[in-house]
């Protein structure tokens, strides 16, 4: 398994991480037994970088990982989790990155995960009501206390990254990046990560499953699936976006790869400082995704992919307006 470094001097982690959200949240019914099999198989295949968050469930995904972590050596995995929301009995109340909530969330995550130290602790979304310096200072206190090893941000803009890094080293930035979500290439985020030697961790590198070609119509999604509320998966947008998925499939066939493998190989080829975290809750899809590490794209391949996809506009925002409002651009 190829390894890539997390941050300037952090641990080496598998080049493909594993996003765990869908095992408990957002993408239809959960199957915990199968999810545990996925986690064990991921380790067997050489993976070691697991990504979760307090909000996934909420809470239930960290609890699931906690059961898994009791079954494996602690040093066999690098565990990343995220904080940044405050909950009420009816669900999410809103973002909260106050120092008090940073400390509360960390202690609660440690308890659910059943571990003594979180390897990578992310701010899930930038809180416009709290200075990033205050949040990162509270996060840094967790490092000093031995509760956290490294710090990360998610969906943060270039200036926010620079301000955060002045308070404490930032090991990773997690933001959406795939063949149909490439804003970080043009808004300065990826360039700033490289300037500051922050590892970039792309989430949804398979376009929330769309780039695999498995979703052809809205009815392919379970009635409870969160993607039904996502603008790109609306009936009209979905039909328009199918041309992109069909092109990815055609390009993949030239490399004797599946569409998922081509999409992941493309992200991996963007630099050794990227560690994509495709998510899945099925062993067969995990094994398919891990096969992307064997797909080598030449400069000619990358040029062809760029040229073909540049001709296809993506229809729809990547989140509904309330969620897009939480994406920090500063």
LONUTOR-485329 format. One record per residue (C-alpha): residue number from 1; x, y, z; residue in three letters. Coordinates in Angstrom, 1 decimal. Last residue first. Example, Ala and Ser with C-alpha at 12.3 -4.5 7.8 and 13.67 -1.06 7.14 Angstrom:
2
+-----+--------+--------+--------+---------+
| num |     c1 |     c2 |     c3 | residuo |
+-----+--------+--------+--------+---------+
|   2 |   13.7 |   -1.1 |    7.1 |     SER |
|   1 |   12.3 |   -4.5 |    7.8 |     ALA |
+-----+--------+--------+--------+---------+
***
This chain:
330
+-----+--------+--------+--------+---------+
| num |     c1 |     c2 |     c3 | residuo |
+-----+--------+--------+--------+---------+
| 330 |  -12.2 |   33.8 |    3.1 |     UNK |
| 329 |  -14.3 |   31.2 |    1.2 |     UNK |
| 328 |  -15.9 |   29.3 |    4.1 |     UNK |
| 327 |  -18.5 |   26.7 |    3.2 |     UNK |
| 326 |  -21.3 |   27.0 |    5.8 |     UNK |
| 325 |  -23.6 |   29.0 |    3.4 |     UNK |
| 324 |  -23.4 |   26.1 |    1.0 |     UNK |
| 323 |  -25.2 |   24.0 |    3.6 |     UNK |
| 322 |  -28.2 |   26.4 |    3.9 |     UNK |
| 321 |  -28.2 |   26.9 |    0.1 |     UNK |
| 320 |  -28.4 |   23.1 |   -0.8 |     UNK |
| 319 |  -25.1 |   21.6 |   -1.5 |     UNK |
| 318 |  -22.9 |   20.7 |   -4.5 |     UNK |
| 317 |  -24.6 |   23.4 |   -6.6 |     UNK |
| 316 |  -26.4 |   22.2 |   -9.8 |     UNK |
| 315 |  -25.4 |   21.3 |  -13.3 |     UNK |
| 314 |  -21.8 |   20.4 |  -14.1 |     UNK |
| 313 |  -20.8 |   21.7 |  -17.6 |     UNK |
| 312 |  -19.3 |   19.1 |  -20.0 |     UNK |
| 311 |  -16.6 |   20.3 |  -22.5 |     UNK |
| 310 |  -14.0 |   20.6 |  -19.8 |     UNK |
| 309 |  -14.6 |   16.9 |  -19.1 |     UNK |
| 308 |  -13.1 |   15.8 |  -22.4 |     UNK |
| 307 |  -10.1 |   18.1 |  -22.3 |     UNK |
| 306 |   -9.2 |   17.3 |  -18.7 |     UNK |
| 305 |   -9.5 |   13.6 |  -19.2 |     UNK |
| 304 |   -7.4 |   13.7 |  -22.3 |     UNK |
| 303 |   -4.7 |   15.7 |  -20.6 |     UNK |
| 302 |   -4.6 |   13.3 |  -17.7 |     UNK |
| 301 |   -4.3 |   10.3 |  -20.0 |     UNK |
| 300 |   -1.5 |   12.0 |  -21.9 |     UNK |
| 299 |    0.3 |   12.8 |  -18.7 |     UNK |
| 298 |    0.0 |    9.1 |  -17.8 |     UNK |
| 297 |   -2.5 |    7.7 |  -15.4 |     UNK |
| 296 |   -1.5 |    4.6 |  -13.4 |     UNK |
| 295 |   -4.3 |    2.4 |  -12.1 |     UNK |
| 294 |   -3.1 |    0.1 |   -9.4 |     UNK |
| 293 |   -4.1 |    2.4 |   -6.5 |     UNK |
| 292 |   -7.6 |    2.5 |   -8.0 |     UNK |
| 291 |   -8.0 |   -1.2 |   -7.0 |     UNK |
| 290 |   -8.7 |    0.1 |   -3.5 |     UNK |
| 289 |  -12.0 |    1.5 |   -4.8 |     UNK |
| 288 |  -13.0 |   -1.9 |   -6.2 |     UNK |
| 287 |  -12.2 |   -3.7 |   -2.9 |     UNK |
| 286 |  -14.2 |   -1.1 |   -1.0 |     UNK |
| 285 |  -17.1 |   -1.4 |   -3.4 |     UNK |
| 284 |  -17.2 |   -5.2 |   -2.8 |     UNK |
| 283 |  -16.9 |   -4.7 |    0.9 |     UNK |
| 282 |  -20.0 |   -2.5 |    1.1 |     UNK |
| 281 |  -20.4 |    0.6 |    3.4 |     UNK |
| 280 |  -18.4 |    3.0 |    1.2 |     UNK |
| 279 |  -16.5 |    6.3 |    1.6 |     UNK |
| 278 |  -13.8 |    7.6 |   -0.6 |     UNK |
| 277 |  -11.1 |    9.4 |    1.5 |     UNK |
| 276 |   -8.6 |   11.1 |   -0.8 |     UNK |
| 275 |   -5.1 |   11.7 |    0.5 |     UNK |
| 274 |   -3.5 |   14.6 |   -1.5 |     UNK |
| 273 |    0.2 |   15.7 |   -0.9 |     UNK |
| 272 |    1.4 |   13.1 |   -3.4 |     UNK |
| 271 |   -0.1 |   15.1 |   -6.1 |     UNK |
| 270 |   -3.0 |   15.3 |   -8.6 |     UNK |
| 269 |   -2.5 |   11.7 |   -9.6 |     UNK |
| 268 |   -4.4 |   10.4 |   -6.6 |     UNK |
| 267 |   -7.5 |   12.5 |   -7.7 |     UNK |
| 266 |   -7.3 |   11.0 |  -11.2 |     UNK |
| 265 |   -6.8 |    7.4 |   -9.8 |     UNK |
| 264 |  -10.0 |    7.9 |   -7.7 |     UNK |
| 263 |  -12.1 |    8.9 |  -10.7 |     UNK |
| 262 |  -10.6 |    6.1 |  -12.8 |     UNK |
| 261 |  -11.2 |    3.5 |  -10.1 |     UNK |
| 260 |  -14.8 |    4.6 |   -9.7 |     UNK |
| 259 |  -15.4 |    4.5 |  -13.5 |     UNK |
| 258 |  -14.1 |    0.9 |  -13.5 |     UNK |
| 257 |  -10.7 |    0.2 |  -15.0 |     UNK |
| 256 |   -9.3 |   -1.4 |  -18.2 |     UNK |
| 255 |   -7.6 |    1.9 |  -18.9 |     UNK |
| 254 |   -9.6 |    2.7 |  -22.1 |     UNK |
| 253 |  -12.7 |    1.5 |  -20.2 |     UNK |
| 252 |  -12.2 |    4.2 |  -17.7 |     UNK |
| 251 |  -12.4 |    7.0 |  -20.3 |     UNK |
| 250 |  -15.8 |    5.7 |  -21.5 |     UNK |
| 249 |  -17.1 |    5.4 |  -17.9 |     UNK |
| 248 |  -15.9 |    8.9 |  -17.1 |     UNK |
| 247 |  -17.7 |   10.1 |  -20.2 |     UNK |
| 246 |  -20.9 |    8.4 |  -19.2 |     UNK |
| 245 |  -20.7 |   10.0 |  -15.7 |     UNK |
| 244 |  -20.3 |   13.4 |  -17.3 |     UNK |
| 243 |  -23.2 |   12.9 |  -19.7 |     UNK |
| 242 |  -25.3 |   11.8 |  -16.8 |     UNK |
| 241 |  -25.1 |   15.4 |  -15.4 |     UNK |
| 240 |  -28.0 |   16.6 |  -17.4 |     UNK |
| 239 |  -30.2 |   13.8 |  -16.2 |     UNK |
| 238 |  -29.2 |   14.4 |  -12.6 |     UNK |
| 237 |  -29.8 |   18.2 |  -13.0 |     UNK |
| 236 |  -33.4 |   17.6 |  -14.2 |     UNK |
| 235 |  -34.3 |   15.1 |  -11.5 |     UNK |
| 234 |  -32.4 |   16.7 |   -8.6 |     UNK |
| 233 |  -29.2 |   15.0 |   -7.8 |     UNK |
| 232 |  -27.0 |   18.0 |   -8.4 |     UNK |
| 231 |  -29.2 |   20.1 |   -6.1 |     UNK |
| 230 |  -28.8 |   17.8 |   -3.1 |     UNK |
| 229 |  -32.0 |   17.0 |   -1.3 |     UNK |
| 228 |  -32.3 |   13.5 |   -2.8 |     UNK |
| 227 |  -28.7 |   13.1 |   -1.8 |     UNK |
| 226 |  -29.8 |   12.7 |    1.8 |     UNK |
| 225 |  -31.1 |    9.2 |    1.2 |     UNK |
| 224 |  -34.3 |    8.4 |    3.1 |     UNK |
| 223 |  -36.3 |    7.4 |    0.0 |     UNK |
| 222 |  -33.4 |    5.2 |   -1.1 |     UNK |
| 221 |  -31.6 |    6.5 |   -4.2 |     UNK |
| 220 |  -32.0 |    4.7 |   -7.6 |     UNK |
| 219 |  -35.3 |    6.5 |   -7.9 |     UNK |
| 218 |  -33.5 |    9.8 |   -8.6 |     UNK |
| 217 |  -32.2 |    8.3 |  -11.9 |     UNK |
| 216 |  -28.9 |    6.9 |  -13.2 |     UNK |
| 215 |  -27.0 |    6.4 |  -10.0 |     UNK |
| 214 |  -24.5 |    3.5 |  -10.4 |     UNK |
| 213 |  -22.3 |    5.4 |  -12.9 |     UNK |
| 212 |  -19.4 |    5.5 |  -10.5 |     UNK |
| 211 |  -19.1 |    9.2 |  -10.9 |     UNK |
| 210 |  -22.4 |    9.7 |   -9.0 |     UNK |
| 209 |  -21.3 |    8.0 |   -5.8 |     UNK |
| 208 |  -21.1 |   11.1 |   -3.7 |     UNK |
| 207 |  -19.0 |   12.7 |   -6.4 |     UNK |
| 206 |  -16.5 |    9.8 |   -6.3 |     UNK |
| 205 |  -13.8 |   12.0 |   -4.5 |     UNK |
| 204 |  -16.5 |   12.8 |   -1.9 |     UNK |
| 203 |  -13.8 |   14.1 |    0.5 |     UNK |
| 202 |  -10.5 |   15.3 |   -0.7 |     UNK |
| 201 |   -7.8 |   15.5 |    2.1 |     UNK |
| 200 |   -5.2 |   18.1 |    1.3 |     UNK |
| 199 |   -2.0 |   17.9 |    3.4 |     UNK |
| 198 |   -0.9 |   21.3 |    4.7 |     UNK |
| 197 |    2.6 |   22.3 |    3.6 |     UNK |
| 196 |    1.8 |   26.0 |    4.0 |     UNK |
| 195 |    2.3 |   26.9 |    0.4 |     UNK |
| 194 |    0.9 |   23.6 |   -0.7 |     UNK |
| 193 |   -2.3 |   24.1 |    1.3 |     UNK |
| 192 |   -2.5 |   27.7 |    0.0 |     UNK |
| 191 |   -2.3 |   26.4 |   -3.7 |     UNK |
| 190 |   -5.1 |   23.9 |   -3.0 |     UNK |
| 189 |   -7.3 |   26.6 |   -1.4 |     UNK |
| 188 |   -6.6 |   29.4 |   -3.9 |     UNK |
| 187 |  -10.1 |   29.6 |   -5.4 |     UNK |
| 186 |   -9.2 |   28.0 |   -8.8 |     UNK |
| 185 |   -8.0 |   24.4 |   -8.0 |     UNK |
| 184 |  -10.2 |   24.2 |   -4.9 |     UNK |
| 183 |  -13.3 |   24.7 |   -7.1 |     UNK |
| 182 |  -12.8 |   21.3 |   -8.7 |     UNK |
| 181 |  -16.1 |   19.5 |   -7.9 |     UNK |
| 180 |  -17.1 |   17.2 |  -10.8 |     UNK |
| 179 |  -13.9 |   15.3 |  -11.3 |     UNK |
| 178 |  -13.4 |   15.3 |   -7.5 |     UNK |
| 177 |  -12.7 |   17.5 |   -4.6 |     UNK |
| 176 |  -14.7 |   18.3 |   -1.5 |     UNK |
| 175 |  -12.7 |   19.8 |    1.4 |     UNK |
| 174 |  -10.5 |   18.4 |    4.2 |     UNK |
| 173 |   -7.5 |   20.5 |    5.2 |     UNK |
| 172 |   -4.7 |   18.7 |    7.0 |     UNK |
| 171 |   -1.8 |   19.1 |    9.3 |     UNK |
| 170 |   -2.4 |   22.6 |   10.6 |     UNK |
| 169 |    0.5 |   23.9 |   12.7 |     UNK |
| 168 |   -0.7 |   26.1 |   15.5 |     UNK |
| 167 |   -1.7 |   29.8 |   15.9 |     UNK |
| 166 |   -0.1 |   31.1 |   12.7 |     UNK |
| 165 |   -1.6 |   28.1 |   10.8 |     UNK |
| 164 |   -5.1 |   29.3 |   11.7 |     UNK |
| 163 |   -4.6 |   32.7 |   10.1 |     UNK |
| 162 |   -3.1 |   31.2 |    7.0 |     UNK |
| 161 |   -6.0 |   28.7 |    6.7 |     UNK |
| 160 |   -8.6 |   31.4 |    7.2 |     UNK |
| 159 |   -6.9 |   33.4 |    4.5 |     UNK |
| 158 |   -7.1 |   30.5 |    2.0 |     UNK |
| 157 |  -10.7 |   29.4 |    2.6 |     UNK |
| 156 |  -11.8 |   26.6 |    5.0 |     UNK |
| 155 |  -14.0 |   23.7 |    3.9 |     UNK |
| 154 |  -12.6 |   21.5 |    6.7 |     UNK |
| 153 |   -9.8 |   22.3 |    9.2 |     UNK |
| 152 |   -7.2 |   20.0 |   10.7 |     UNK |
| 151 |   -5.2 |   19.6 |   13.9 |     UNK |
| 150 |   -2.7 |   16.9 |   15.0 |     UNK |
| 149 |   -2.1 |   14.6 |   18.0 |     UNK |
| 148 |   -5.2 |   15.2 |   20.1 |     UNK |
| 147 |   -6.0 |   14.4 |   23.8 |     UNK |
| 146 |   -2.4 |   14.8 |   25.0 |     UNK |
| 145 |   -3.2 |   17.9 |   27.0 |     UNK |
| 144 |   -0.9 |   20.1 |   24.9 |     UNK |
| 143 |   -2.7 |   18.8 |   21.8 |     UNK |
| 142 |   -6.1 |   19.6 |   23.4 |     UNK |
| 141 |   -4.8 |   23.1 |   24.1 |     UNK |
| 140 |   -4.0 |   23.5 |   20.4 |     UNK |
| 139 |   -7.7 |   22.9 |   19.7 |     UNK |
| 138 |   -8.6 |   25.8 |   22.0 |     UNK |
| 137 |   -6.0 |   28.0 |   20.2 |     UNK |
| 136 |   -7.5 |   26.8 |   16.9 |     UNK |
| 135 |  -10.9 |   28.0 |   17.9 |     UNK |
| 134 |   -9.8 |   31.4 |   19.2 |     UNK |
| 133 |   -7.6 |   32.1 |   16.2 |     UNK |
| 132 |  -10.5 |   31.1 |   13.9 |     UNK |
| 131 |  -12.5 |   34.0 |   15.4 |     UNK |
| 130 |  -15.9 |   32.8 |   16.5 |     UNK |
| 129 |  -19.3 |   33.9 |   15.0 |     UNK |
| 128 |  -18.5 |   32.8 |   11.4 |     UNK |
| 127 |  -17.9 |   29.2 |   12.6 |     UNK |
| 126 |  -15.7 |   27.4 |   10.1 |     UNK |
| 125 |  -17.0 |   24.0 |    9.4 |     UNK |
| 124 |  -15.9 |   20.5 |   10.5 |     UNK |
| 123 |  -13.0 |   21.8 |   12.7 |     UNK |
| 122 |  -10.8 |   18.7 |   12.4 |     UNK |
| 121 |   -9.1 |   16.6 |   15.0 |     UNK |
| 120 |   -6.4 |   14.2 |   13.7 |     UNK |
| 119 |   -4.9 |   11.3 |   15.8 |     UNK |
| 118 |   -7.5 |   11.5 |   18.5 |     UNK |
| 117 |   -6.0 |   10.3 |   21.8 |     UNK |
| 116 |   -7.2 |    8.1 |   24.6 |     UNK |
| 115 |   -9.5 |    5.8 |   22.6 |     UNK |
| 114 |  -13.0 |    4.4 |   23.2 |     UNK |
| 113 |  -14.4 |    6.1 |   20.1 |     UNK |
| 112 |  -17.5 |    7.2 |   21.9 |     UNK |
| 111 |  -15.5 |    8.4 |   24.9 |     UNK |
| 110 |  -12.8 |   10.2 |   22.8 |     UNK |
| 109 |  -15.6 |   11.8 |   20.8 |     UNK |
| 108 |  -17.3 |   13.2 |   23.9 |     UNK |
| 107 |  -14.1 |   14.6 |   25.3 |     UNK |
| 106 |  -13.3 |   16.3 |   22.0 |     UNK |
| 105 |  -16.8 |   17.7 |   21.6 |     UNK |
| 104 |  -16.8 |   19.3 |   25.0 |     UNK |
| 103 |  -13.3 |   20.8 |   24.5 |     UNK |
| 102 |  -14.2 |   22.4 |   21.1 |     UNK |
| 101 |  -17.6 |   23.4 |   22.5 |     UNK |
| 100 |  -16.1 |   25.4 |   25.3 |     UNK |
|  99 |  -13.6 |   27.0 |   22.9 |     UNK |
|  98 |  -16.5 |   28.2 |   20.7 |     UNK |
|  97 |  -16.7 |   26.4 |   17.4 |     UNK |
|  96 |  -20.4 |   26.1 |   17.3 |     UNK |
|  95 |  -22.3 |   25.6 |   14.0 |     UNK |
|  94 |  -26.1 |   25.2 |   14.3 |     UNK |
|  93 |  -29.0 |   23.5 |   16.1 |     UNK |
|  92 |  -28.6 |   20.1 |   14.6 |     UNK |
|  91 |  -31.2 |   17.5 |   15.7 |     UNK |
|  90 |  -34.4 |   17.7 |   17.7 |     UNK |
|  89 |  -32.9 |   17.0 |   21.1 |     UNK |
|  88 |  -30.4 |   19.9 |   20.6 |     UNK |
|  87 |  -27.0 |   19.7 |   19.0 |     UNK |
|  86 |  -24.0 |   22.0 |   18.7 |     UNK |
|  85 |  -21.9 |   21.7 |   15.6 |     UNK |
|  84 |  -18.1 |   22.0 |   15.0 |     UNK |
|  83 |  -16.4 |   18.8 |   15.6 |     UNK |
|  82 |  -14.5 |   16.3 |   13.3 |     UNK |
|  81 |  -12.9 |   12.9 |   13.6 |     UNK |
|  80 |   -9.7 |   11.4 |   12.2 |     UNK |
|  79 |   -8.3 |    8.1 |   13.4 |     UNK |
|  78 |   -5.0 |    6.7 |   12.3 |     UNK |
|  77 |   -5.1 |    2.9 |   12.5 |     UNK |
|  76 |   -2.9 |    0.0 |   13.3 |     UNK |
|  75 |   -1.5 |    1.6 |   16.5 |     UNK |
|  74 |   -4.7 |    0.9 |   18.4 |     UNK |
|  73 |   -4.4 |   -2.8 |   17.7 |     UNK |
|  72 |   -7.8 |   -4.1 |   16.4 |     UNK |
|  71 |  -11.1 |   -5.3 |   18.0 |     UNK |
|  70 |  -11.7 |   -2.4 |   20.4 |     UNK |
|  69 |  -11.3 |   -0.1 |   17.4 |     UNK |
|  68 |  -14.2 |   -1.7 |   15.6 |     UNK |
|  67 |  -16.6 |   -1.0 |   18.5 |     UNK |
|  66 |  -15.4 |    2.6 |   18.7 |     UNK |
|  65 |  -15.8 |    2.9 |   15.0 |     UNK |
|  64 |  -19.5 |    2.1 |   15.4 |     UNK |
|  63 |  -19.8 |    4.6 |   18.3 |     UNK |
|  62 |  -18.1 |    7.3 |   16.1 |     UNK |
|  61 |  -20.7 |    6.6 |   13.4 |     UNK |
|  60 |  -23.6 |    6.7 |   15.9 |     UNK |
|  59 |  -22.8 |   10.2 |   17.3 |     UNK |
|  58 |  -25.2 |   12.2 |   15.1 |     UNK |
|  57 |  -25.6 |   10.1 |   13.1 |     UNK |
|  56 |  -22.5 |   11.5 |   11.5 |     UNK |
|  55 |  -22.3 |   14.9 |   13.3 |     UNK |
|  54 |  -19.5 |   13.8 |   15.6 |     UNK |
|  53 |  -17.3 |   13.0 |   12.7 |     UNK |
|  52 |  -15.6 |   10.1 |   11.0 |     UNK |
|  51 |  -12.5 |    9.4 |    8.8 |     UNK |
|  50 |  -10.3 |    6.3 |    9.0 |     UNK |
|  49 |   -6.7 |    6.1 |    7.7 |     UNK |
|  48 |   -5.0 |    2.7 |    8.0 |     UNK |
|  47 |   -5.4 |    0.9 |    4.7 |     UNK |
|  46 |   -3.2 |   -2.1 |    3.9 |     UNK |
|  45 |   -5.8 |   -4.4 |    2.3 |     UNK |
|  44 |   -6.3 |   -6.3 |    5.6 |     UNK |
|  43 |   -7.0 |   -2.9 |    7.2 |     UNK |
|  42 |   -9.7 |   -2.1 |    4.7 |     UNK |
|  41 |  -11.2 |   -5.6 |    5.1 |     UNK |
|  40 |  -11.6 |   -5.0 |    8.9 |     UNK |
|  39 |  -13.4 |   -1.7 |    8.3 |     UNK |
|  38 |  -15.6 |   -3.2 |    5.5 |     UNK |
|  37 |  -16.6 |   -6.2 |    7.7 |     UNK |
|  36 |  -17.6 |   -3.7 |   10.4 |     UNK |
|  35 |  -19.8 |   -1.9 |    7.9 |     UNK |
|  34 |  -21.4 |   -5.2 |    6.8 |     UNK |
|  33 |  -22.4 |   -5.9 |   10.4 |     UNK |
|  32 |  -23.5 |   -2.3 |   10.9 |     UNK |
|  31 |  -25.9 |   -2.4 |    8.0 |     UNK |
|  30 |  -27.3 |    1.2 |    7.7 |     UNK |
|  29 |  -30.2 |    2.3 |    5.6 |     UNK |
|  28 |  -29.8 |    5.2 |    3.2 |     UNK |
|  27 |  -26.9 |    7.5 |    2.4 |     UNK |
|  26 |  -27.0 |   10.3 |    5.0 |     UNK |
|  25 |  -25.6 |    8.5 |    8.1 |     UNK |
|  24 |  -24.3 |    5.4 |    9.7 |     UNK |
|  23 |  -22.0 |    3.6 |    7.3 |     UNK |
|  22 |  -22.3 |    6.5 |    4.9 |     UNK |
|  21 |  -20.1 |    8.6 |    7.1 |     UNK |
|  20 |  -17.1 |    6.2 |    7.2 |     UNK |
|  19 |  -14.7 |    7.8 |    4.8 |     UNK |
|  18 |  -11.8 |    5.4 |    4.2 |     UNK |
|  17 |   -8.3 |    6.7 |    3.4 |     UNK |
|  16 |   -6.5 |    6.0 |    0.1 |     UNK |
|  15 |   -2.8 |    6.8 |    0.1 |     UNK |
|  14 |   -2.4 |    4.9 |    3.3 |     UNK |
|  13 |   -1.0 |    7.0 |    6.2 |     UNK |
|  12 |    2.5 |    8.1 |    7.0 |     UNK |
|  11 |    2.5 |    9.9 |   10.3 |     UNK |
|  10 |    2.9 |   13.7 |   10.8 |     UNK |
|   9 |    5.9 |   15.8 |   10.0 |     UNK |
|   8 |    4.7 |   18.4 |    7.5 |     UNK |
|   7 |    1.1 |   17.3 |    7.4 |     UNK |
|   6 |   -0.1 |   13.7 |    7.0 |     UNK |
|   5 |    2.5 |   11.9 |    4.9 |     UNK |
|   4 |    1.5 |    9.5 |    2.1 |     UNK |
|   3 |    1.8 |    5.7 |    2.0 |     UNK |
|   2 |    1.4 |    3.4 |   -1.0 |     UNK |
|   1 |    0.0 |    0.0 |    0.0 |     UNK |
+-----+--------+--------+--------+---------+
***
